[in-house]
Amino acid sequence: MRIYIIIFFLLLGLSSNAQKQEVQKCIESFFEGFHQRDSTKIKLVCSNKMILQSITESVVKGNKLSDESVKEFYKSIASIPSSMKFQEKILSYTIQIDGAMAHVWTPYEFYLNDKLSHSGVNAFTLFKEKDSWKIIYLIDTRRK
């Protein structure tokens, strides 16, 4: 009987790990498209109803919450000049899953022309639609 319990928990752990890998791959695909300035690639992992928000933190100006439409977001990605060098470096992934919902917390550093521009945290919420994960909500913090 003990062996069945051990096997059960091993299989449960493997299933959970596989789900987390699927979710992380979705976020990685998002950033691949971002770094390639490819809004079409980003759209593959995002819901049409995705909500985008940012929190800018400033001691001088105070904190500010801003919204961006999906249309504006895709347009801004496609319009990044090819001469501009940028990288959003993800420092770690914390992934939580409950059924068809996942939450991903990713601290990051953002570099423009190899200089640190700002840092913060991305918080993604995903929905499992049929057999694939889709980003339905993205909020990030930004601080100098």
Residue frames relative to the residue before (quaternion, step in Angstrom):
aa qw qx qy qz dx dy dz
M 1.0000 0.0000 0.0000 0.0000 0.00 0.00 0.00
R 0.6285 0.5487 -0.3402 0.4338 3.60 0.98 -0.80
I 0.6392 0.5418 -0.3331 0.4322 3.56 0.96 -0.84
Y 0.6409 0.5201 -0.3249 0.4616 3.62 1.04 -0.74
I 0.6359 0.5168 -0.3222 0.4741 3.57 1.02 -0.76
I 0.6533 0.5072 -0.3092 0.4694 3.59 0.96 -0.86
I 0.6555 0.5039 -0.3073 0.4711 3.58 0.93 -0.89
F 0.6233 0.5498 -0.3327 0.4456 3.58 0.99 -0.86
F 0.7130 0.4473 -0.2659 0.4699 3.59 0.81 -0.97
L 0.6005 0.5406 -0.3590 0.4672 3.59 1.11 -0.56
L 0.6769 0.4804 -0.2897 0.4765 3.57 0.90 -0.90
L 0.6216 0.5343 -0.3323 0.4665 3.57 1.03 -0.75
G 0.6625 0.5052 -0.2943 0.4682 3.58 0.97 -0.87
L 0.6499 0.5110 -0.3128 0.4676 3.58 1.00 -0.81
S 0.6433 0.5186 -0.3154 0.4667 3.58 1.01 -0.82
S 0.6537 0.5132 -0.3026 0.4667 3.58 0.95 -0.89
N 0.6586 0.5069 -0.3009 0.4677 3.57 0.96 -0.90
A 0.6365 0.5251 -0.3271 0.4606 3.60 0.99 -0.80
Q 0.6410 0.5138 -0.3222 0.4705 3.60 0.98 -0.81
K 0.6553 0.5060 -0.3169 0.4627 3.59 0.92 -0.85
Q 0.6344 0.5220 -0.3309 0.4643 3.59 1.03 -0.73
E 0.6248 0.5291 -0.3338 0.4672 3.61 1.04 -0.75
V 0.6622 0.4993 -0.2989 0.4720 3.57 0.93 -0.91
Q 0.6629 0.4965 -0.3102 0.4667 3.61 0.89 -0.89
K 0.6270 0.5343 -0.3346 0.4576 3.60 1.00 -0.78
C 0.6088 0.5462 -0.3432 0.4617 3.60 1.06 -0.73
I 0.6780 0.4733 -0.2861 0.4842 3.60 0.89 -0.93
E 0.6355 0.5231 -0.3280 0.4636 3.60 0.99 -0.79
S 0.6369 0.5182 -0.3236 0.4702 3.61 1.02 -0.78
F 0.5939 0.5612 -0.3465 0.4607 3.57 1.08 -0.77
F 0.7303 0.4266 -0.2492 0.4718 3.60 0.80 -0.99
E 0.5645 0.5579 -0.3964 0.4615 3.61 1.12 -0.47
G 0.6679 0.4885 -0.2917 0.4798 3.57 0.93 -0.91
F 0.6255 0.5452 -0.3252 0.4536 3.57 1.03 -0.83
H 0.7155 0.4478 -0.2599 0.4690 3.58 0.78 -1.00
Q 0.6812 0.4519 -0.2790 0.5039 3.59 1.19 -0.50
R 0.3881 -0.7302 0.4632 0.3189 3.59 1.36 -0.07
D 0.4600 0.6983 -0.4055 0.3692 3.56 1.19 0.65
S 0.2021 -0.8168 0.5307 0.1015 3.57 0.01 1.29
T 0.5768 0.5797 -0.3783 0.4337 3.61 1.14 -0.52
K 0.6617 0.4921 -0.3027 0.4779 3.60 0.96 -0.82
I 0.6322 0.5260 -0.3256 0.4665 3.58 1.03 -0.78
K 0.6355 0.5591 -0.3234 0.4230 3.59 0.96 -0.89
L 0.5941 0.5998 -0.3577 0.3993 3.59 1.11 -0.63
V 0.7698 0.3281 -0.1765 0.5183 3.60 1.11 -0.61
C 0.6611 0.4853 -0.3015 0.4863 3.59 1.28 0.13
S 0.4802 -0.6357 0.5287 0.2928 3.52 -1.21 0.65
N 0.5609 -0.5940 0.4587 0.3494 3.57 -1.17 0.58
K 0.7110 0.4306 -0.2358 0.5033 3.57 1.23 -0.52
M 0.2605 0.8064 -0.4990 0.1812 3.59 1.25 0.32
I 0.2466 -0.7392 0.6139 0.1261 3.55 -1.12 0.83
L 0.0931 -0.7984 0.5948 0.0120 3.58 -0.89 1.00
Q 0.0882 0.7807 -0.6127 0.0857 3.55 -0.88 1.01
S 0.1226 -0.7691 0.6222 0.0795 3.55 -1.27 0.48
I 0.1951 -0.7362 0.6363 0.1225 3.52 -1.19 0.69
T 0.1355 -0.7777 0.6114 0.0550 3.55 -0.60 1.18
E 0.1729 -0.7990 0.5721 0.0663 3.54 -0.71 1.12
S 0.1151 0.7829 -0.5998 0.1191 3.56 -0.83 1.04
V 0.4419 -0.6854 0.5157 0.2629 3.55 -0.87 0.98
V 0.6967 0.4840 -0.2644 0.4588 3.57 0.96 -0.90
K 0.8025 0.3121 -0.1380 0.4894 3.59 0.74 -1.09
G 0.4855 -0.6468 0.4468 0.3824 3.58 1.22 -0.32
N 0.6114 -0.5565 0.4181 0.3765 3.55 -1.30 0.14
K 0.0853 -0.7984 0.5959 0.0125 3.56 -1.05 0.82
L 0.2121 -0.7502 0.6163 0.1110 3.57 -0.97 0.96
S 0.0074 0.8025 -0.5963 0.0209 3.57 -0.82 0.99
D 0.3006 -0.7340 0.5896 0.1524 3.52 -1.23 0.69
E 0.0794 -0.7654 0.6353 0.0649 3.54 -1.23 0.56
S 0.4090 -0.6970 0.5234 0.2701 3.57 -0.92 0.84
V 0.6290 -0.5301 0.4065 0.3976 3.55 -1.22 0.47
K 0.6375 0.5377 -0.3226 0.4476 3.58 0.97 -0.86
E 0.6612 0.4950 -0.3029 0.4755 3.61 0.92 -0.90
F 0.6322 0.5498 -0.3262 0.4378 3.57 1.01 -0.87
Y 0.6923 0.4694 -0.2856 0.4679 3.60 0.78 -0.98
K 0.6353 0.5274 -0.3227 0.4626 3.56 1.03 -0.80
S 0.6653 0.5034 -0.3097 0.4561 3.60 0.96 -0.84
I 0.6241 0.5305 -0.3410 0.4613 3.61 1.05 -0.71
A 0.6980 0.4825 -0.2659 0.4574 3.56 0.86 -1.01
S 0.7217 0.4512 -0.2520 0.4605 3.61 1.12 -0.55
I 0.4054 0.6903 -0.5024 0.3267 3.62 1.20 0.20
P 0.4526 -0.7064 0.4654 0.2821 3.61 -0.66 1.04
S 0.5222 -0.6503 0.4530 0.3149 3.57 -1.00 0.82
S 0.6116 0.5606 -0.3456 0.4385 3.59 1.21 -0.42
M 0.6195 0.5462 -0.3461 0.4451 3.60 1.22 -0.40
K 0.2019 -0.7652 0.6027 0.1026 3.55 -0.82 1.05
F 0.1287 0.7930 -0.5838 0.1175 3.57 -0.75 1.04
Q 0.0013 0.7809 -0.6247 0.0008 3.53 -1.24 0.53
E 0.1667 -0.7285 0.6547 0.1133 3.53 -1.01 0.90
K 0.1591 -0.8132 0.5581 0.0426 3.53 -0.35 1.30
I 0.2505 -0.7681 0.5762 0.1240 3.56 -0.57 1.22
L 0.3108 -0.7947 0.5007 0.1457 3.57 -0.68 1.14
S 0.7867 -0.1303 0.0963 0.5958 3.61 1.11 -0.62
Y 0.2892 -0.7238 0.5983 0.1857 3.54 -1.36 0.26
T 0.0264 -0.7320 0.6799 0.0360 3.55 -1.05 0.86
I 0.0489 -0.8307 0.5525 -0.0488 3.55 -0.46 1.28
Q 0.0307 -0.7669 0.6409 -0.0090 3.54 -0.96 0.99
I 0.0677 -0.8047 0.5898 -0.0057 3.56 -0.91 0.96
D 0.0373 0.7479 -0.6626 0.0153 3.53 -1.14 0.81
G 0.8251 -0.1461 0.0565 0.5429 3.56 -0.26 1.26
A 0.8284 -0.1827 0.1727 0.5005 3.56 -0.68 -1.16
M 0.6591 0.4641 -0.3159 0.5004 3.60 1.25 0.24
A 0.0265 -0.7772 0.6286 0.0101 3.55 -1.08 0.80
H 0.1534 -0.7518 0.6349 0.0908 3.52 -1.25 0.62
V 0.0707 -0.8021 0.5929 -0.0045 3.57 -0.85 1.02
W 0.1488 -0.7716 0.6175 0.0343 3.54 -0.84 1.11
T 0.0494 0.8250 -0.5573 0.0804 3.60 -0.58 1.15
P 0.2491 -0.7405 0.6061 0.1488 3.60 -0.39 1.17
Y 0.0243 -0.8233 0.5666 -0.0249 3.60 -1.01 0.78
E 0.2040 -0.6946 0.6652 0.1826 3.47 -1.47 0.15
F 0.1908 -0.7903 0.5757 0.0867 3.58 -0.90 0.96
Y 0.1245 -0.8082 0.5755 0.0126 3.54 -0.76 1.15
L 0.1036 -0.7469 0.6545 0.0548 3.54 -1.09 0.88
N 0.8331 -0.0757 -0.0046 0.5479 3.56 -0.69 1.13
D 0.7041 -0.5142 0.2245 0.4352 3.54 0.92 1.12
K 0.6216 0.4969 -0.3570 0.4891 3.62 1.23 0.30
L 0.5094 -0.6425 0.4746 0.3200 3.57 -0.96 0.85
S 0.2233 -0.7836 0.5718 0.0959 3.56 -0.69 1.15
H 0.7555 -0.2215 0.1895 0.5868 3.55 0.85 -1.04
S 0.2041 -0.7529 0.6093 0.1425 3.54 -1.33 0.15
G 0.1575 0.7839 -0.5919 0.1018 3.52 -1.31 0.18
V 0.4899 -0.6146 0.5197 0.3350 3.52 -1.22 -0.66
N 0.2409 -0.7041 0.6464 0.1684 3.55 -1.17 0.75
A 0.0734 -0.7568 0.6464 0.0639 3.57 -1.09 0.73
F 0.1015 -0.8027 0.5877 -0.0021 3.55 -0.51 1.28
T 0.1030 -0.7249 0.6725 0.1084 3.55 -1.19 0.65
L 0.1039 -0.8061 0.5825 0.0107 3.54 -0.88 1.02
F 0.2208 -0.7431 0.6219 0.1106 3.51 -1.30 0.58
K 0.3283 -0.7348 0.5556 0.2089 3.58 -0.88 0.93
E 0.0776 -0.8011 0.5924 -0.0359 3.52 -0.41 1.36
K 0.7935 -0.0898 -0.0180 0.6016 3.56 -0.36 1.29
D 0.7935 -0.2811 0.2041 0.4996 3.63 -0.49 -1.13
S 0.7199 0.4116 -0.2689 0.4899 3.61 1.15 0.23
W 0.4493 -0.6705 0.5279 0.2641 3.53 -1.20 0.65
K 0.0918 -0.7775 0.6217 0.0251 3.56 -1.07 0.87
I 0.4232 -0.6763 0.5436 0.2607 3.55 -1.03 0.84
I 0.1049 -0.8148 0.5689 0.0371 3.58 -0.73 1.07
Y 0.7969 0.0996 -0.0436 0.5942 3.58 1.22 -0.40
L 0.0270 0.7773 -0.6273 0.0399 3.55 -0.99 0.90
I 0.0656 0.7543 -0.6506 0.0595 3.52 -0.85 1.05
D 0.0471 -0.8040 0.5924 0.0208 3.57 -1.02 0.73
T 0.3222 -0.6855 0.6065 0.2417 3.52 -1.31 0.36
R 0.1022 -0.7822 0.6132 0.0404 3.54 -1.19 0.64
R 0.1212 0.7767 -0.6108 0.0942 3.52 -0.82 1.03
K 0.4862 -0.6649 0.4949 0.2767 3.54 -1.10 0.80
